[in-house]
Amino acid sequence: MSAVIVLILASLVVATGFLLAFLWAVKNGQFEDKVTPSMRMLWDDKKNKNDENNNGTNQGVNE
């Protein structure tokens, strides 16, 4: 029975730690960016865009 009490106390300590970390993150503005996540899928990746435009026409230039 004492092992159960120790495990319950340990889980409460861990849960309190996670709650404090979450509150610290909210206080420091970690969740303030509401625009970027919704717009990120609309922005093109520059590396992929360059790869599509080249289509292998520059092969052998750097050799």
Backbone as CSV, one residue per row, in Angstrom:
resi,resn,N_x,N_y,N_z,CA_x,CA_y,CA_z,C_x,C_y,C_z
1,MET,0.820,-1.195,0.000,0.000,0.000,0.000,0.861,1.255,0.000
2,SER,2.023,1.190,0.633,2.899,2.369,0.672,3.466,2.680,-0.709
3,ALA,3.615,1.662,-1.562,4.112,1.899,-2.926,3.093,2.702,-3.729
4,VAL,1.814,2.454,-3.510,0.768,3.191,-4.215,0.792,4.659,-3.807
5,ILE,0.988,4.918,-2.551,1.039,6.298,-2.059,2.244,7.019,-2.649
6,VAL,3.380,6.345,-2.714,4.584,6.944,-3.291,4.362,7.254,-4.775
7,LEU,3.743,6.338,-5.492,3.483,6.555,-6.911,2.486,7.696,-7.139
8,ILE,1.476,7.789,-6.291,0.511,8.884,-6.406,1.193,10.219,-6.138
9,LEU,2.031,10.275,-5.124,2.755,11.518,-4.823,3.714,11.878,-5.951
10,ALA,4.379,10.893,-6.512,5.303,11.156,-7.619,4.535,11.669,-8.842
11,SER,3.382,11.087,-9.110,2.600,11.545,-10.264,2.073,12.959,-10.035
12,LEU,1.720,13.308,-8.823,1.286,14.669,-8.521,2.423,15.665,-8.697
13,VAL,3.626,15.277,-8.321,4.783,16.156,-8.505,5.048,16.386,-9.984
14,VAL,4.992,15.324,-10.782,5.212,15.449,-12.228,4.110,16.286,-12.866
15,ALA,2.862,16.056,-12.490,1.745,16.823,-13.054,1.867,18.302,-12.685
16,THR,2.273,18.599,-11.474,2.471,19.979,-11.051,3.596,20.626,-11.849
17,GLY,4.643,19.861,-12.106,5.745,20.385,-12.926,5.294,20.733,-14.330
18,PHE,4.499,19.846,-14.947,3.987,20.134,-16.281,3.046,21.335,-16.271
19,LEU,2.232,21.463,-15.248,1.331,22.612,-15.143,2.121,23.907,-15.004
20,LEU,3.162,23.904,-14.197,3.993,25.099,-14.043,4.720,25.448,-15.336
21,ALA,5.196,24.440,-16.061,5.860,24.693,-17.343,4.879,25.277,-18.351
22,PHE,3.659,24.776,-18.370,2.641,25.310,-19.276,2.300,26.751,-18.920
23,LEU,2.105,27.038,-17.648,1.780,28.401,-17.233,2.925,29.360,-17.532
24,TRP,4.165,28.904,-17.378,5.325,29.723,-17.711,5.345,30.035,-19.204
25,ALA,5.048,29.031,-20.039,5.038,29.236,-21.484,3.946,30.215,-21.894
26,VAL,2.787,30.126,-21.283,1.700,31.057,-21.594,2.076,32.465,-21.165
27,LYS,2.687,32.586,-20.016,3.072,33.898,-19.503,4.127,34.558,-20.380
28,ASN,5.021,33.761,-20.965,6.099,34.308,-21.790,5.723,34.444,-23.258
29,GLY,4.475,34.220,-23.613,4.011,34.479,-24.965,4.316,33.398,-25.977
30,GLN,4.473,32.166,-25.564,4.781,31.091,-26.493,3.611,30.770,-27.418
31,PHE,2.411,31.133,-27.041,1.230,30.783,-27.814,0.552,32.013,-28.422
32,GLU,1.297,33.081,-28.615,0.719,34.333,-29.106,0.589,34.383,-30.619
33,ASP,1.349,33.585,-31.354,1.335,33.647,-32.813,0.143,32.867,-33.348
34,LYS,-0.904,33.589,-33.716,-2.116,32.939,-34.200,-2.212,32.978,-35.717
35,VAL,-1.351,33.748,-36.395,-1.441,33.902,-37.838,-0.560,32.888,-38.568
36,THR,0.659,32.705,-38.125,1.619,31.875,-38.857,1.156,30.437,-39.052
37,PRO,0.632,29.736,-38.056,0.239,28.350,-38.301,-0.807,28.193,-39.400
38,SER,-1.731,29.131,-39.500,-2.758,29.012,-40.530,-2.248,29.443,-41.899
39,MET,-1.214,30.253,-41.954,-0.682,30.737,-43.225,0.492,29.904,-43.726
40,ARG,1.093,29.096,-42.883,2.299,28.359,-43.245,2.073,27.446,-44.441
41,MET,0.920,26.833,-44.539,0.666,25.924,-45.646,0.501,26.654,-46.971
42,LEU,0.275,27.967,-46.947,0.102,28.734,-48.170,1.426,29.227,-48.745
43,TRP,2.464,29.259,-47.919,3.758,29.756,-48.378,4.512,28.645,-49.077
44,ASP,5.128,28.960,-50.210,5.917,27.975,-50.944,7.280,27.809,-50.292
45,ASP,7.777,26.610,-50.361,9.118,26.333,-49.881,10.094,26.740,-50.980
46,LYS,11.047,27.616,-50.662,11.949,28.146,-51.680,12.808,27.044,-52.307
47,LYS,13.226,26.083,-51.520,14.063,25.012,-52.050,13.287,24.191,-53.083
48,ASN,12.065,23.833,-52.785,11.264,23.052,-53.717,10.921,23.868,-54.960
49,LYS,10.702,25.157,-54.797,10.354,26.005,-55.930,11.535,26.085,-56.903
50,ASN,12.749,26.205,-56.401,13.933,26.257,-57.253,14.161,24.928,-57.957
51,ASP,13.917,23.835,-57.281,14.099,22.527,-57.885,13.134,22.331,-59.047
52,GLU,11.917,22.829,-58.930,10.934,22.678,-60.002,11.282,23.544,-61.203
53,ASN,11.860,24.729,-60.975,12.182,25.628,-62.070,13.391,25.163,-62.871
54,ASN,14.352,24.502,-62.216,15.561,24.079,-62.900,15.323,22.894,-63.828
55,ASN,14.583,21.908,-63.371,14.287,20.706,-64.163,15.533,20.060,-64.750
56,GLY,16.655,20.195,-64.070,17.863,19.540,-64.541,18.601,20.293,-65.628
57,THR,18.283,21.538,-65.909,18.946,22.268,-66.995,20.343,22.717,-66.612
58,ASN,20.660,22.762,-65.310,21.985,23.202,-64.873,22.906,22.034,-64.566
59,GLN,22.610,20.878,-65.018,23.467,19.742,-64.745,24.770,19.899,-65.489
60,GLY,25.853,19.629,-64.791,27.156,19.705,-65.397,27.792,21.087,-65.313
61,VAL,27.093,22.086,-64.833,27.655,23.434,-64.752,28.740,23.497,-63.698
62,ASN,28.527,22.839,-62.564,29.487,22.907,-61.456,30.534,21.792,-61.522
63,GLU,30.539,21.010,-62.539,31.495,19.891,-62.603,32.828,20.332,-63.110
